[in-house]
Amino acid sequence: MNTTRFGWVLSKLPNKPRPMGKVYQPEVAARAIVFAASNHRRTVWVGYPTYKAILGNKIAPWYADIVLAKTGIEGQQTNEHASSNRKNNVWQPVGEDRGAYGEFENISHNKGLTLWAGMNRNIIRSIAGLALGALIIGLSTNNKA
């Protein structure tokens, strides 16, 4: 999520920290939270990387370890050098309001297809059921001919 945490989190990396993978604006998370709370959903997955991580971990957890070992350090930093006197919130709060948005607006997305699919799964199931029914009818018609 494109939040301000990357601007004040304590980091020992040589460059400024950044979100890894596809970045979403905070409103995407807010929509997911409101939807989950209003629809008694225990979980809502946001973003394709979430699906990859959760399903991949269930199928082959060792694979995620390998991928993160190769890409994790570089993937969590920008190309911009981090200042050594940068404020952080480890021992005390940062004494300023940094707002809701981080500095990654240029790569952030306002919508998530996977969130939409999760919020509209009954529509997707209906369309998939109709498509499967049409396929079965089409195959049975072809076999009769």
C-alpha positions, 0 to 999 in steps of 0.5 A, spaced: 500 500 500 502 506 498 502 509 505 507 513 509 510 508 513 515 507 508 517 514 509 519 513 517 520 506 518 526 504 521 531 501 515 538 498 515 538 498 507 542 502 503 537 505 499 530 508 501 524 503 502 519 501 498 513 497 497 514 490 494 510 488 488 504 491 485 502 498 489 495 500 491 492 506 494 490 506 501 482 506 498 483 499 495 485 497 502 479 501 505 474 498 500 476 491 502 475 492 509 469 495 509 466 490 504 469 484 509 466 488 515 459 489 511 459 482 508 461 478 514 467 475 510 473 473 514 478 474 509 478 478 503 485 478 498 487 484 495 491 483 489 494 478 484 501 478 488 496 476 494 493 470 491 500 468 488 503 468 495 498 465 499 496 459 494 504 458 493 505 458 500 500 452 500 502 448 494 510 449 495 512 454 501 519 452 499 519 456 492 517 463 496 523 462 500 527 461 494 524 467 490 524 472 496 531 470 498 533 472 490 529 478 490 527 480 497 532 485 499 532 489 492 525 489 491 524 492 498 528 499 496 528 504 491 534 506 487 535 513 491 540 513 497 537 513 504 539 519 509 542 516 515 539 521 519 532 520 517 526 520 522 523 513 524 518 511 529 521 505 533 523 508 540 518 514 539 512 516 534 514 521 529 512 528 531 508 530 525 502 528 521 504 525 514 497 524 511 495 517 508 499 517 502 506 515 501 511 517 495 509 512 490 503 515 487 506 514 480 506 507 481 500 506 485 493 503 482 486 505 485 483 499 483 484 491 484 481 486 479 482 481 484 478 485 489 473 486 484 472 479 483 472 477 490 467 482 492 463 480 486 464 472 486 457 470 486 456 474 479 463 470 477 460 464 479 453 465 475 457 467 469 462 461 469 456 456 471 452 459 465 459 458 460 460 451 463 452 449 461 453 452 454 459 448 453 456 442 455 450 443 451 454 445 445 459 439 446 452 434 447 449 437 440 456 436 437 456 429 439 449 428 436 450 430 430 
